[in-house]
Each structure stands twice: as C-alpha cells, then as structure tokens.
Amino acid sequence: MRTTVRINDELLRRAKKRAMDEGRTLTSLIEDGLRLTLARSRSGRREEVVLPVSKATGGVRPGVDLNRFGDLEEVMDAS
C-alpha cells in the first residue's frame, strides 16, 4: 500500500543513511520500526516495580519540627 507521511528532515536523513548502511530500502526500515513499536505497545502492561520499605526505627531529633526550616537549618549547622 502507498501512503504519504510527514517526517522530520533530520530523522529522515538519519533513516536514509541507516538504510543505505544496512543495504536495505527506506521502506523496509520504516516497516521494521512500525512492527517493533506496535509489538511493544500491544503488550500494554509495564512490569510492576515494588519499592523497598524502610524498616528503620527512630524519627526526628527531639526539638526539631520538620515544618520549620529554621529548626532543620540549626541541626544541619551543628553537624
């Protein structure tokens, strides 16, 4: 099938060079790119990432209010 698409000039230049370097047509390069993109999006789901949860105990130093920048600044300056 024939169709017309608009492609960024720089991207088209790079695609033509890649096709030439690989000894293939621009059409076959574009078709492979579309196949890869469509196959990837078909799976649709991303792998679930489980983030670690800290089991540390403790907390804020006595007298430090995390809502007051001045308290934090004093503690940092004392270190």
Secondary structure, DSSP 8 states (H G I E B T S, - for coil): --------HHHHHHHHHHHHHTT--HHHHHHHHHHHHHHHHHH----------------S-TT--TT-HHHHHHHHHH-
